Amino acid sequence: MEKLTYLTYEVRENVAILGLNRPEKRNAISDAFVEELALLVRRAEDEAKAGVIYGHGPHFCAGLDLAEHVKKTPFEGVHGSRRWHEVFGWIQKGKLPWFAALHGAVVGGGLELASSVHVRVADDTAFFALPEGQRGIFVGGGASVRSARLMGVARMTDMMLTGRSVDVNTAETWNIVQYVVDEGAALEKAVALAAQAATNAEISNYAVINALPRIQDMGADDGLFVESFIASFTATSPEAEERLNAFLNKKAGKVARPGG
């Protein structure tokens, strides 16, 4: 495992594993932290086929480094926010499917970072909040778009107005997370899921993570039209032909019932 200033990095089974490594600050996100994350996200695209983000210490991420933020001018704050949008956008609409392993605090900017990945696994210790309203500020790392689309505007409004913190079971009901596991098991589960996704055809993964969000922003007819072209394009790739023939020749397994 390679240790950098704010993160750790390793590649295992074609999976890039990024560890937020500022536990003394509950993995709070500073400008330098974002720049290191940006470098590693780009590096992962060259070295892996899927990625996982997790947090060292007792928490995933407690959000924005307020000590740094309070010293900024409004214009500096805008530029910082836009940089978060850019880097988190590389995760959401880049080359790789990304998974998050969540535990402890997933708060503020931590929830914004988690909302930028494609699949979220949380253990029993995870809790979620958007306390910006109580700090006299507004979300700035993409929550108004990404987090709101996961849970809905009404629930996000509630969290921001009241400071409400929700537990992992509520988060699953609200579509903030897709998997809930026992304490300490989130990273193992996320890596296993990412390793499975890494075996998919790269063009299929790219279409899933880049086309689906865009289709959701389209009207129904436009979305269906785009879907037909993407389906045709992916189905005629050499890798798709090989995989389809393997299935037809009974060399690939069929979909099984949950639990086998």
C-alpha positions as CSV (number, residue, x, y, z in Angstrom):
1,M,0.0,0.0,0.0
2,E,1.4,3.4,-1.0
3,K,1.0,6.1,1.5
4,L,0.7,9.7,0.2
5,T,0.0,12.8,2.2
6,Y,-3.8,12.5,2.4
7,L,-4.6,9.2,0.9
8,T,-3.4,5.7,0.4
9,Y,-3.4,3.8,-2.9
10,E,-3.1,0.3,-4.0
11,V,-4.3,-1.9,-6.9
12,R,-5.7,-5.3,-6.2
13,E,-7.4,-7.6,-8.7
14,N,-7.7,-4.8,-11.2
15,V,-9.3,-2.7,-8.5
16,A,-7.8,0.6,-7.4
17,I,-8.3,1.1,-3.7
18,L,-8.1,4.7,-2.4
19,G,-8.0,5.2,1.3
20,L,-8.8,8.7,2.8
21,N,-6.0,9.0,5.3
22,R,-6.5,12.0,7.5
23,P,-8.1,10.2,10.5
24,E,-7.0,12.9,13.0
25,K,-9.3,15.3,11.2
26,R,-12.1,12.7,10.6
27,N,-10.8,12.6,6.9
28,A,-12.0,16.2,6.4
29,I,-11.5,17.4,2.9
30,S,-9.1,20.3,2.2
31,D,-8.0,21.8,-1.1
32,A,-4.7,19.8,-1.1
33,F,-6.8,16.7,-0.3
34,V,-8.9,17.3,-3.4
35,E,-5.8,17.7,-5.6
36,E,-4.3,14.4,-4.3
37,L,-7.7,12.7,-4.9
38,A,-7.7,14.1,-8.5
39,L,-4.3,12.7,-9.2
40,L,-5.2,9.3,-7.9
41,V,-8.5,9.1,-9.7
42,R,-6.6,9.7,-13.0
43,R,-3.9,7.3,-12.1
44,A,-6.5,4.6,-11.3
45,E,-8.0,5.0,-14.8
46,D,-4.6,4.0,-16.2
47,E,-3.9,1.1,-13.8
48,A,-7.3,-0.5,-12.9
49,K,-10.7,-1.4,-14.2
50,A,-12.8,-0.4,-11.2
51,G,-12.2,1.6,-8.0
52,V,-13.1,1.7,-4.3
53,I,-12.9,4.7,-1.9
54,Y,-12.9,4.1,1.8
55,G,-11.8,6.0,5.0
56,H,-9.0,5.1,7.4
57,G,-9.8,5.5,11.1
58,P,-13.3,5.5,12.7
59,H,-15.0,7.6,10.0
60,F,-15.4,7.7,6.2
61,C,-15.3,11.4,6.0
62,A,-16.8,14.3,8.1
63,G,-16.8,16.7,5.2
64,L,-15.2,20.1,4.5
65,D,-12.2,21.3,6.4
66,L,-13.9,24.2,8.0
67,A,-10.7,25.6,9.4
68,E,-9.4,26.2,5.9
69,H,-12.8,27.2,4.5
70,V,-13.5,30.0,7.0
71,K,-10.4,31.9,5.8
72,K,-11.5,32.0,2.2
73,T,-13.0,35.0,0.3
74,P,-16.3,34.4,-1.4
75,F,-14.6,34.2,-4.8
76,E,-12.1,31.7,-3.4
77,G,-15.0,29.7,-2.1
78,V,-16.6,29.6,-5.5
79,H,-13.4,28.3,-7.1
80,G,-13.0,25.7,-4.4
81,S,-16.5,24.5,-4.9
82,R,-16.1,24.3,-8.7
83,R,-13.0,22.2,-8.2
84,W,-14.8,19.7,-6.1
85,H,-17.5,19.5,-8.8
86,E,-14.8,18.9,-11.4
87,V,-12.9,16.2,-9.5
88,F,-16.0,14.4,-8.2
89,G,-17.4,14.6,-11.7
90,W,-14.3,12.6,-12.9
91,I,-15.4,9.9,-10.5
92,Q,-19.0,9.9,-11.5
93,K,-18.6,10.2,-15.3
94,G,-15.1,8.9,-15.9
95,K,-13.7,5.6,-17.2
96,L,-14.2,3.4,-14.2
97,P,-17.1,2.2,-12.0
98,W,-16.4,3.4,-8.5
99,F,-17.6,1.9,-5.2
100,A,-17.6,3.4,-1.7
101,A,-17.1,1.6,1.6
102,L,-18.8,3.7,4.2
103,H,-18.5,3.6,8.0
104,G,-18.8,6.1,10.8
105,A,-19.5,9.7,9.8
106,V,-20.5,10.2,6.2
107,V,-21.3,13.9,6.7
108,G,-21.4,17.0,4.5
109,G,-18.6,16.8,1.9
110,G,-18.2,13.1,2.9
111,L,-21.7,12.4,1.7
112,E,-21.1,14.5,-1.4
113,L,-18.0,12.4,-2.2
114,A,-20.0,9.2,-1.5
115,S,-22.8,10.5,-3.8
116,S,-20.3,10.8,-6.7
117,V,-19.6,7.0,-6.8
118,H,-21.8,4.5,-8.5
119,V,-22.4,1.9,-5.7
120,R,-22.3,2.6,-1.9
121,V,-21.7,-0.1,0.7
122,A,-22.2,0.9,4.3
123,D,-21.7,-0.9,7.6
124,D,-23.8,-0.7,10.7
125,T,-21.8,2.2,12.2
126,A,-22.4,4.6,9.3
127,F,-24.5,7.7,9.8
128,F,-25.3,10.5,7.3
129,A,-25.9,14.2,7.7
130,L,-25.8,17.5,5.8
131,P,-25.1,20.0,8.6
132,E,-24.2,22.9,6.4
133,G,-27.3,24.8,7.4
134,Q,-26.3,24.8,11.0
135,R,-22.8,26.1,10.0
136,G,-24.3,29.1,8.1
137,I,-23.3,27.8,4.7
138,F,-24.8,25.8,1.8
139,V,-23.7,22.6,0.3
140,G,-20.9,23.1,-2.3
141,G,-19.5,19.8,-3.3
142,G,-22.4,18.6,-5.5
143,A,-25.0,17.5,-3.0
144,S,-27.7,19.7,-4.4
145,V,-27.5,17.6,-7.6
146,R,-26.0,14.2,-6.7
147,S,-27.2,13.6,-3.2
148,A,-30.6,15.1,-3.9
149,R,-31.1,12.8,-6.8
150,L,-30.4,9.8,-4.6
151,M,-32.7,10.7,-1.7
152,G,-35.1,13.2,-3.1
153,V,-35.3,17.0,-2.6
154,A,-37.8,16.7,0.3
155,R,-35.5,14.5,2.4
156,M,-32.5,16.5,1.7
157,T,-34.3,19.7,2.6
158,D,-35.3,18.1,5.9
159,M,-31.6,17.1,6.6
160,M,-30.3,20.6,5.8
161,L,-33.0,22.5,7.7
162,T,-33.0,20.4,10.9
163,G,-29.5,19.0,11.0
164,R,-31.0,15.5,11.1
165,S,-28.6,12.6,11.1
166,V,-29.9,9.3,9.7
167,D,-28.7,5.8,10.4
168,V,-27.6,3.2,7.9
169,N,-31.0,1.5,7.7
170,T,-32.8,4.8,6.9
171,A,-30.1,5.6,4.4
172,E,-30.8,2.3,2.6
173,T,-34.5,3.0,2.5
174,W,-33.7,6.5,1.2
175,N,-31.5,5.1,-1.6
176,I,-28.4,6.7,-0.2
177,V,-26.7,3.3,0.0
178,Q,-27.3,0.1,-1.9
179,Y,-25.8,-2.5,0.5
180,V,-25.7,-2.7,4.3
181,V,-23.2,-5.0,6.0
182,D,-22.0,-5.8,9.5
183,E,-19.6,-3.5,11.3
184,G,-16.1,-3.7,9.7
185,A,-17.3,-5.5,6.6
186,A,-17.9,-2.6,4.2
187,L,-14.4,-2.5,2.6
188,E,-14.3,-6.2,1.9
189,K,-17.7,-6.1,0.3
190,A,-17.0,-3.1,-1.8
191,V,-13.7,-4.5,-3.1
192,A,-15.5,-7.8,-4.0
193,L,-18.2,-5.9,-5.9
194,A,-15.6,-3.8,-7.6
195,A,-13.6,-6.9,-8.6
196,Q,-16.8,-8.3,-10.1
197,A,-17.5,-5.1,-12.1
198,A,-13.9,-5.2,-13.3
199,T,-14.6,-8.4,-15.2
200,N,-17.4,-6.7,-17.2
201,A,-16.7,-5.5,-20.7
202,E,-15.1,-2.1,-20.4
203,I,-17.4,-0.5,-23.0
204,S,-20.4,-1.8,-21.1
205,N,-19.2,-0.3,-17.8
206,Y,-18.5,3.0,-19.5
207,A,-22.0,3.0,-21.0
208,V,-23.6,2.2,-17.7
209,I,-21.9,5.0,-15.7
210,N,-22.0,7.6,-18.4
211,A,-25.2,7.0,-20.3
212,L,-27.6,6.2,-17.5
213,P,-27.3,9.6,-15.7
214,R,-27.6,11.5,-18.9
215,I,-30.7,9.5,-20.0
216,Q,-32.3,10.3,-16.7
217,D,-32.0,14.0,-17.7
218,M,-33.8,13.4,-21.0
219,G,-37.4,13.2,-21.9
220,A,-38.7,9.6,-22.2
221,D,-38.7,9.4,-26.0
222,D,-35.2,10.9,-26.3
223,G,-33.9,8.5,-23.6
224,L,-35.3,5.5,-25.4
225,F,-33.8,6.7,-28.7
226,V,-30.4,7.1,-27.2
227,E,-30.7,3.7,-25.4
228,S,-31.3,1.9,-28.7
229,F,-28.0,3.3,-30.2
230,I,-26.0,2.5,-27.1
231,A,-27.4,-1.1,-27.0
232,S,-26.6,-1.6,-30.7
233,F,-23.1,-0.1,-30.3
234,T,-22.1,-2.2,-27.3
235,A,-23.6,-5.4,-28.7
236,T,-21.5,-5.2,-31.8
237,S,-18.2,-4.9,-30.0
238,P,-15.7,-7.8,-30.3
239,E,-15.8,-8.4,-26.6
240,A,-19.6,-8.5,-26.6
241,E,-19.6,-11.0,-29.5
242,E,-17.2,-13.2,-27.6
243,R,-19.3,-13.1,-24.4
244,L,-22.6,-13.7,-26.1
245,N,-21.2,-16.7,-28.0
246,A,-19.8,-18.1,-24.7
247,F,-23.3,-17.8,-23.2
248,L,-25.0,-19.4,-26.3
249,N,-22.4,-22.2,-26.2
250,K,-23.2,-22.8,-22.5
251,K,-19.7,-21.7,-21.4
252,A,-21.1,-18.8,-19.3
253,G,-23.4,-19.2,-16.3
254,K,-27.0,-18.2,-16.2
255,V,-28.5,-15.7,-13.8
256,A,-29.2,-17.4,-10.5
257,R,-31.7,-16.7,-7.8
258,P,-30.5,-14.5,-5.0
259,G,-28.5,-16.5,-2.5
260,G,-27.9,-19.3,-5.1
